[in-house]
Amino acid sequence: MNIAANHHLENKLIVITGAGGVLCAFLAKKLAHTKANLALLDINFEAADKVAQEINQAGGHAKAYKTNVLELENIKEVRNQIETDFGTCDILINGAGGNNPKATTDNEFHQFDLNETTKTFFDLDKSGIEFVFNLNYLGTLLPTQVFAKDMIGKKGANIINISSMNAFTPLTKIPAYSGAKAAISNFTQWLAVYFSKVSIRCNAIAPGFLVSNQNRALLFDTEGKPTDRANKILTNTPMGRFGEPEELLGALLFLIDEHYSAFVNGVVLPVDGGFSAYSGV
């Protein structure tokens, strides 16, 4: 049974950015069971449209929109298209984000006598760092500017941002992504306060380490055994396993449904098997 069917969001419009990605595509398909209308935004229209088609074939109501979350005028144009198709936004899920290899080091620790081909902190590319900060932070702020304007005063209106374990403690190798996700957590709290008088709640989900088709090869070798990095994650996850995308769904439904969380505002909710709570000793 899909637990989303227990949440009744008929006549609500959920706008999801990054809807063509693995995680948000999965969540969109599950949210369709709430009977909400779904506007699926992604710079990769084909990926978002595939998700929309699957939802519609299963009896849901969804439409894809090609959207660059870093272009304000484009977001405004998409907002107008959505209004024509479905009306205005009730729930905004800011799912667009990601990292960039140019903003990632090869080594976890700087050491003497490193191989000269090792990409260290000193070799990180400015454009890669800017890309990561822009995509994660501006890519959340700009859609919020556009869609939250329609949400003011609406019953049950709320915004969900996607934070990360990196926002609690930065992971090695990815300083830009860690900083950008910390900014998302901070921005979530700021928005929660700013919109508190006009009936818009804002919360975030901080996913732990989930296994998906996208990262399976990084976490397990060809024999299905955990890689070195995967073992580090498991050692520092008290529950001793990776999460599944399905385990984010309950947290998301709780936060977006005012019947369950009307007084929950400004929260960054870890779904991480205890990773963020564990000191390692």
Secondary structure, DSSP 8 states (H G I E B T S, - for coil): --GGGGS--TT-EEEEETTTSHHHHHHHHHHGGGT-EEEEEES-HHHHHHHHHHHHHTT-EEEEEE--TT-HHHHHHHHHHHHHHH-S-SEEEE------GGG--S-SS--TT--TT---GGG--HHHHHHHHIIIIIHHHHHHHHHHHHHTT-TT-EEEEE--GGGTS--TT-HHHHHHHHHHHHHHHHHHHHTTTTT-EEEEEEE--B--TTTHHHHB-TTS-B-HHHHHHHHT-TT-S-B-THHHHHHHHHHH-HHHHTT--S-EEEESTTGGG----
